[in-house]
Amino acid sequence: MLEGTPKADGYIAVRRAELAEGIAAADGLPQGEVGAFSDLLKLLDALLQYEAHERLEALKTLYDPLDPDAPPMRRNVTPEALDAFEAAFVDALTRANFAEIDHDTVQTREATKLLTGLSIKPSRAGIRRIRFFARGVRPEKVVLRTWGGLGAREVEAEMMTDVVVFVGFKAETEVQRADKQAFARMRRGVRPGAALIKHFRNVATAELVTLHPGARPSMRPRDQVFLAAPAIVAGAPVLLNLWPALTVIFAVLAAYFGARGAIEESQLRRALAAASGLIAVGAFVMRQRLKYETQTLRYQKQLADTVYFRNLANNTGVIDLVVGAGEEQDVKEALIAYWALRRAGGTLTKDEIDAAAEDFLRARFGIEIDFEVTDALAKLERLELIARNGENITAIPPAEALAKLDSRWDGLFKFSP
């Protein structure tokens, strides 16, 4: 394996409709309760989606002055503005079962060379803060091409279903000379004091460094040898003849400007030959420079392809996605925990609910997760769908639960006299 195996996260990679079908097909629910779970899902979804909309609008308000496209009159480049948005955004990511990860370890750098064929060095110039978040970690077989595509090698990598990158750039007052150069290299739309958010899909742990905004591929030793060896072989004879050619040219120039003797025809011919040699040296240098730049462009294209085909959303689009994903995960967690309690037909402890939920997801959908039982029970308790007696927890019957949720939904708006 390329990396140490990360801990399983709480991401439930199942569609809501599939989850409802799985619950309906599972054994153990009291007779007559199966049909109620479909309605329960709809009401839970509606209520939690309404709550999520408020969080979405609050997040967009905090992000607006940090948006790279915000007009000058709405911009706020203070550290306080970045901190306020970052705290709210990290909370939204946590709700959507994202976990923060370290993108730059020794193991990752070595694995990056193996998986992408690139040696990448990220630069933090111009960046005040950068954080990576991921969910849906799973092992996966990756086929690597070898010997110019003639062979293949299979390696096991840790893949992540979703990766979100949060970048806060330095304000104008913090920018140094190296930062100015970094901003000049970055694409249009990145400005000092802004915050950049990007969402990627199906990224290997070893590829995380490629998502860094300051990622730059460096020349591999193999390519350095391929470029340097011909240069040494072809350039050595030219360089050996360079000094004699220069002495001839200097002698002709000295005679021309009257510093010494007259110019003989043989000296003029030698000077022309020397000048031709200098032109050949210049052409050789330019050719080697073009080869180097061509190889560098290949690296840049390979890096761009790695990122381009995995990028799903940017900035406000990511905020929409994260808040929506958080609401979806909330619904699933609450429904599964409620199902586990009703299926038990009595009381369960928190640990027993956690185990029942993980066993159900493993048996029905073949996924291994660390079920967020604390969050699930907190939502059910807030909606008054469960009762606690010490460590023991019970769930109210579905008919009563539907009535409570319906009443809560009706009470959201009260404009009638």
C-alpha positions as CSV (number, residue, x, y, z in Angstrom):
1,M,0.0,0.0,0.0
2,L,1.2,3.5,-0.8
3,E,0.0,5.1,2.5
4,G,-0.8,4.1,6.0
5,T,-4.5,3.2,6.1
6,P,-6.6,6.2,7.4
7,K,-9.3,5.6,9.9
8,A,-12.8,5.1,8.5
9,D,-14.9,8.2,8.5
10,G,-18.6,8.7,9.0
11,Y,-19.6,9.3,5.3
12,I,-22.7,7.3,4.4
13,A,-22.2,6.7,0.6
14,V,-25.8,5.6,0.0
15,R,-28.5,7.6,-1.7
16,R,-31.5,8.4,0.5
17,A,-33.9,6.4,-1.8
18,E,-31.5,3.4,-1.5
19,L,-31.4,3.7,2.3
20,A,-35.2,3.8,2.5
21,E,-35.4,0.6,0.3
22,G,-32.7,-1.1,2.5
23,I,-34.7,-0.3,5.7
24,A,-37.9,-1.6,4.1
25,A,-36.2,-4.8,3.1
26,A,-34.5,-5.3,6.5
27,D,-36.0,-7.7,9.0
28,G,-36.9,-7.0,12.5
29,L,-39.2,-4.0,12.4
30,P,-42.6,-4.3,14.3
31,Q,-45.4,-5.2,12.0
32,G,-47.0,-2.2,10.3
33,E,-44.1,0.2,10.8
34,V,-42.2,-0.5,7.6
35,G,-44.5,1.7,5.4
36,A,-44.2,4.7,7.8
37,F,-40.4,5.0,7.3
38,S,-40.9,6.4,3.8
39,D,-43.1,9.3,5.1
40,L,-40.7,9.7,8.1
41,L,-37.8,10.2,5.6
42,K,-39.7,12.9,3.7
43,L,-40.6,14.9,6.8
44,L,-37.1,14.6,8.2
45,D,-35.7,15.7,4.9
46,A,-38.0,18.7,4.7
47,L,-37.3,19.9,8.2
48,L,-33.5,19.5,8.1
49,Q,-33.3,21.0,4.6
50,Y,-35.1,24.1,5.9
51,E,-32.5,24.4,8.7
52,A,-29.7,23.8,6.3
53,H,-30.9,26.7,4.1
54,E,-30.4,29.1,7.0
55,R,-26.8,27.8,7.4
56,L,-26.2,28.1,3.7
57,E,-27.3,31.8,3.6
58,A,-25.2,32.6,6.7
59,L,-22.1,30.9,5.1
60,K,-22.6,32.8,1.8
61,T,-22.9,36.1,3.7
62,L,-19.6,35.4,5.4
63,Y,-17.9,34.3,2.2
64,D,-19.1,37.2,0.0
65,P,-16.3,39.7,1.0
66,L,-13.7,37.0,0.6
67,D,-14.9,35.8,-2.8
68,P,-12.2,36.5,-5.5
69,D,-14.9,37.9,-7.7
70,A,-16.3,40.3,-5.1
71,P,-16.3,44.0,-6.2
72,P,-13.9,46.3,-4.4
73,M,-16.6,48.0,-2.3
74,R,-17.6,44.6,-0.7
75,R,-14.2,43.2,0.0
76,N,-12.9,42.5,3.5
77,V,-9.3,41.3,3.6
78,T,-8.9,41.4,7.4
79,P,-7.8,38.2,9.3
80,E,-11.0,38.5,11.3
81,A,-13.2,38.1,8.2
82,L,-11.2,35.0,7.1
83,D,-11.4,33.5,10.6
84,A,-15.1,33.9,10.9
85,F,-15.8,32.3,7.6
86,E,-13.3,29.5,8.2
87,A,-14.9,28.5,11.5
88,A,-18.4,28.3,10.0
89,F,-17.2,26.5,6.9
90,V,-15.2,23.9,8.9
91,D,-18.4,23.3,11.0
92,A,-20.3,22.7,7.7
93,L,-17.6,20.3,6.5
94,T,-17.7,18.4,9.8
95,R,-21.5,18.1,9.5
96,A,-21.0,16.6,6.0
97,N,-18.6,14.0,7.5
98,F,-15.4,15.6,6.1
99,A,-12.3,15.1,8.2
100,E,-9.1,17.3,8.0
101,I,-6.1,15.6,6.5
102,D,-2.4,16.4,6.1
103,H,-1.6,16.8,2.4
104,D,2.2,16.9,2.7
105,T,4.0,14.0,4.4
106,V,7.2,12.2,3.5
107,Q,5.2,9.1,2.5
108,T,2.9,11.2,0.4
109,R,5.7,12.9,-1.5
110,E,7.3,9.5,-2.3
111,A,4.0,8.0,-3.3
112,T,3.2,10.9,-5.5
113,K,6.2,10.1,-7.6
114,L,5.1,6.5,-8.0
115,L,1.4,7.3,-8.7
116,T,1.6,10.4,-10.9
117,G,5.2,10.1,-12.3
118,L,5.8,13.7,-11.0
119,S,8.0,15.2,-8.3
120,I,6.0,18.1,-7.0
121,K,7.0,20.8,-4.7
122,P,4.2,23.0,-3.3
123,S,5.0,26.7,-2.5
124,R,3.2,28.6,0.2
125,A,4.1,32.0,-1.3
126,G,1.2,34.3,-1.2
127,I,-0.8,31.9,1.0
128,R,-1.9,32.8,4.5
129,R,-3.6,29.5,5.3
130,I,-4.4,26.2,3.5
131,R,-6.4,23.2,4.7
132,F,-7.5,20.0,3.1
133,F,-10.6,18.0,4.0
134,A,-11.7,14.6,2.7
135,R,-14.4,11.9,3.2
136,G,-15.2,8.5,1.7
137,V,-11.7,6.9,2.2
138,R,-11.5,3.5,0.6
139,P,-8.8,1.2,-0.8
140,E,-8.6,0.9,-4.6
141,K,-6.4,-0.8,-7.2
142,V,-4.7,1.6,-9.6
143,V,-3.0,0.5,-12.8
144,L,0.2,2.3,-13.6
145,R,1.7,2.3,-17.1
146,T,5.4,1.4,-17.4
147,W,8.0,1.2,-20.1
148,G,6.3,4.0,-22.1
149,G,2.9,2.4,-22.0
150,L,4.0,-1.1,-23.1
151,G,3.7,-2.6,-19.6
152,A,1.4,-2.2,-16.6
153,R,1.7,-2.4,-12.9
154,E,-1.1,-2.6,-10.3
155,V,-0.7,-0.9,-7.0
156,E,-3.1,-0.4,-4.1
157,A,-3.9,3.2,-3.2
158,E,-6.1,5.0,-0.7
159,M,-8.8,6.8,-2.6
160,M,-11.0,9.6,-1.3
161,T,-14.5,10.2,-2.7
162,D,-14.5,13.9,-2.0
163,V,-11.7,16.4,-1.2
164,V,-12.2,20.1,-0.4
165,V,-9.3,22.5,-0.4
166,F,-9.6,25.8,1.5
167,V,-7.0,28.5,0.8
168,G,-6.8,31.9,2.4
169,F,-4.4,34.3,0.6
170,K,-2.4,37.1,2.2
171,A,-3.7,40.6,2.2
172,E,-1.9,43.4,0.4
173,T,-0.2,44.5,3.7
174,E,1.3,41.0,4.2
175,V,2.6,40.5,0.7
176,Q,6.4,40.3,0.3
177,R,8.5,40.1,-2.9
178,A,8.2,36.3,-3.2
179,D,4.4,36.6,-2.7
180,K,4.1,39.1,-5.5
181,Q,5.8,36.7,-7.9
182,A,3.4,33.9,-6.7
183,F,0.4,36.1,-7.4
184,A,1.7,36.9,-10.8
185,R,2.0,33.2,-11.7
186,M,-1.5,32.4,-10.5
187,R,-4.5,32.6,-12.7
188,R,-6.8,35.6,-13.1
189,G,-9.3,35.8,-10.3
190,V,-6.9,35.1,-7.4
191,R,-6.3,38.3,-5.5
192,P,-4.6,39.2,-2.1
193,G,-7.0,38.8,0.8
194,A,-9.4,36.4,-1.0
195,A,-10.3,32.9,0.0
196,L,-10.4,30.1,-2.6
197,I,-12.5,26.9,-2.1
198,K,-12.2,23.9,-4.5
199,H,-14.0,20.5,-4.5
200,F,-12.4,17.4,-6.1
201,R,-13.8,13.9,-6.7
202,N,-12.0,10.5,-6.5
203,V,-8.5,11.6,-5.5
204,A,-5.8,9.3,-4.2
205,T,-4.0,10.2,-1.0
206,A,-0.7,10.4,-2.9
207,E,-2.3,13.0,-5.3
208,L,-3.3,15.5,-2.7
209,V,-0.2,17.6,-3.2
210,T,-1.2,18.1,-6.8
211,L,-4.3,20.1,-5.6
212,H,-2.1,22.7,-3.8
213,P,-2.5,26.1,-5.6
214,G,1.3,26.5,-5.4
215,A,2.1,23.0,-6.8
216,R,4.9,23.0,-9.3
217,P,6.5,19.9,-10.9
218,S,10.2,19.7,-10.8
219,M,12.5,17.9,-13.2
220,R,13.0,14.2,-12.5
221,P,16.6,12.9,-12.3
222,R,15.9,10.6,-15.3
223,D,14.9,13.5,-17.5
224,Q,17.8,15.6,-16.2
225,V,20.1,12.8,-17.4
226,F,18.3,12.5,-20.8
227,L,18.7,16.3,-21.3
228,A,22.2,16.7,-19.9
229,A,24.0,13.7,-21.5
230,P,23.4,14.8,-25.1
231,A,24.3,18.3,-24.1
232,I,27.6,17.2,-22.7
233,V,28.5,15.0,-25.6
234,A,27.6,17.5,-28.3
235,G,28.6,20.6,-26.4
236,A,32.1,19.6,-25.3
237,P,33.8,20.0,-28.7
238,V,32.1,23.3,-29.3
239,L,33.2,24.6,-25.9
240,L,36.8,23.4,-26.5
241,N,36.9,25.5,-29.7
242,L,35.2,28.5,-28.1
243,W,38.3,30.1,-26.6
244,P,40.5,30.0,-29.7
245,A,37.6,31.4,-31.7
246,L,37.3,34.3,-29.2
247,T,41.0,35.1,-29.3
248,V,40.8,35.4,-33.1
249,I,37.8,37.6,-32.9
250,F,39.4,39.8,-30.3
251,A,42.6,40.1,-32.4
252,V,40.6,41.2,-35.5
253,L,38.6,43.7,-33.5
254,A,41.8,45.1,-32.0
255,A,43.2,45.6,-35.5
256,Y,40.0,47.1,-36.8
257,F,39.9,49.8,-34.1
258,G,43.6,50.5,-34.5
259,A,44.9,49.0,-31.3
260,R,47.3,46.7,-33.2
261,G,48.5,46.0,-36.8
262,A,46.5,45.6,-39.9
263,I,43.9,42.9,-40.6
264,E,45.2,40.2,-42.9
265,E,42.8,38.3,-45.2
266,S,43.6,35.0,-43.4
267,Q,42.7,36.6,-40.0
268,L,39.4,37.8,-41.4
269,R,38.6,34.3,-42.7
270,R,39.4,32.9,-39.3
271,A,37.3,35.5,-37.6
272,L,34.3,34.7,-39.8
273,A,34.8,31.0,-39.0
274,A,35.0,31.9,-35.3
275,A,31.9,33.9,-35.5
276,S,30.1,30.9,-37.1
277,G,31.3,28.8,-34.2
278,L,29.8,31.3,-31.7
279,I,26.5,31.2,-33.6
280,A,26.6,27.4,-33.5
281,V,27.2,27.7,-29.7
282,G,24.2,30.0,-29.3
283,A,22.0,27.8,-31.4
284,F,23.0,24.8,-29.4
285,V,22.2,26.6,-26.1
286,M,18.8,27.7,-27.5
287,R,18.1,24.1,-28.6
288,Q,18.8,22.7,-25.2
289,R,16.8,25.4,-23.6
290,L,13.8,24.6,-25.8
291,K,14.1,20.9,-24.9
292,Y,14.0,21.8,-21.2
293,E,11.0,24.1,-21.6
294,T,9.2,21.4,-23.7
295,Q,9.7,18.8,-21.0
296,T,8.6,21.4,-18.4
297,L,5.4,22.0,-20.4
298,R,4.8,18.2,-20.5
299,Y,5.0,18.2,-16.7
300,Q,2.6,21.1,-16.4
301,K,0.1,19.5,-18.7
302,Q,0.3,16.2,-16.8
303,L,-0.3,18.1,-13.6
304,A,-3.2,20.1,-15.1
305,D,-4.8,16.9,-16.4
306,T,-4.6,15.3,-12.9
307,V,-6.4,18.3,-11.4
308,Y,-8.8,19.3,-14.3
309,F,-10.7,16.1,-14.6
310,R,-11.3,15.8,-10.9
311,N,-12.5,19.4,-10.2
312,L,-16.3,19.5,-9.6
313,A,-17.0,23.0,-8.1
314,N,-15.3,26.2,-6.9
315,N,-16.0,28.9,-4.3
316,T,-19.8,29.4,-3.7
317,G,-20.6,26.2,-5.7
318,V,-18.6,24.3,-3.0
319,I,-20.5,26.0,-0.2
320,D,-23.8,24.9,-1.8
321,L,-22.5,21.3,-2.2
322,V,-21.1,21.1,1.4
323,V,-24.2,22.4,3.1
324,G,-26.4,20.1,1.0
325,A,-24.2,17.2,1.7
326,G,-24.4,18.0,5.5
327,E,-28.2,18.0,5.4
328,E,-28.2,14.7,3.5
329,Q,-25.9,13.1,6.0
330,D,-28.0,14.4,8.9
331,V,-31.1,12.8,7.5
332,K,-29.4,9.5,6.9
333,E,-27.8,9.3,10.4
334,A,-31.1,10.2,12.1
335,L,-33.1,7.7,10.1
336,I,-30.7,4.8,10.7
337,A,-30.5,5.5,14.4
338,Y,-34.3,5.7,14.7
339,W,-34.6,2.5,12.7
340,A,-32.1,0.7,15.0
341,L,-34.1,1.7,18.1
342,R,-37.5,0.6,16.6
343,R,-36.0,-2.6,15.3
344,A,-34.8,-3.5,18.8
345,G,-38.3,-3.2,20.1
346,G,-37.1,-1.7,23.4
347,T,-34.2,0.2,24.8
348,L,-30.6,0.4,23.5
349,T,-27.5,2.1,24.7
350,K,-25.5,4.5,22.5
351,D,-22.9,1.8,21.8
352,E,-25.5,-0.7,20.8
353,I,-27.1,1.7,18.4
354,D,-23.7,2.5,16.9
355,A,-23.0,-1.2,16.4
356,A,-26.4,-1.9,14.9
357,A,-26.1,1.0,12.4
358,E,-22.6,-0.1,11.3
359,D,-23.7,-3.8,11.0
360,F,-26.7,-2.8,8.9
361,L,-24.6,-0.6,6.5
362,R,-22.0,-3.3,6.2
363,A,-24.4,-6.1,5.6
364,R,-26.8,-4.3,3.3
365,F,-24.5,-2.0,1.3
366,G,-21.1,-3.3,1.9
367,I,-19.6,-0.1,3.3
368,E,-17.4,0.3,6.4
369,I,-17.9,3.6,8.3
370,D,-17.5,5.0,11.7
371,F,-21.2,5.9,12.4
372,E,-21.7,9.3,13.9
373,V,-24.1,8.0,16.6
374,T,-23.7,11.0,18.9
375,D,-24.8,13.4,16.2
376,A,-27.6,11.1,15.1
377,L,-29.0,10.9,18.7
378,A,-28.6,14.7,19.2
379,K,-30.8,15.3,16.2
380,L,-33.5,12.8,17.2
381,E,-33.5,14.1,20.8
382,R,-33.9,17.7,19.5
383,L,-36.9,16.6,17.3
384,E,-38.3,14.8,20.4
385,L,-38.3,11.4,18.6
386,I,-36.4,9.6,21.4
387,A,-36.4,9.5,25.2
388,R,-33.4,8.8,27.5
389,N,-33.4,7.1,30.8
390,G,-29.8,7.2,31.9
391,E,-27.8,5.1,29.4
392,N,-31.0,3.6,28.0
393,I,-32.6,5.1,24.9
394,T,-36.0,4.4,23.4
395,A,-37.7,5.7,20.2
396,I,-41.4,6.8,20.0
397,P,-43.6,4.8,17.6
398,P,-43.6,6.0,13.9
399,A,-47.2,7.3,14.0
400,E,-46.4,9.5,17.0
401,A,-43.1,10.6,15.4
402,L,-44.9,11.6,12.2
403,A,-47.3,13.7,14.1
404,K,-44.5,15.5,16.0
405,L,-42.6,16.2,12.8
406,D,-45.8,17.3,11.0
407,S,-46.6,19.7,13.9
408,R,-43.0,21.1,13.8
409,W,-43.3,21.6,10.1
410,D,-46.6,23.4,10.4
411,G,-45.1,25.7,13.0
412,L,-42.3,27.0,10.8
413,F,-44.4,29.8,9.4
414,K,-47.1,31.6,11.4
415,F,-48.5,34.5,9.4
416,S,-52.2,33.8,9.7
417,P,-54.1,36.1,12.2
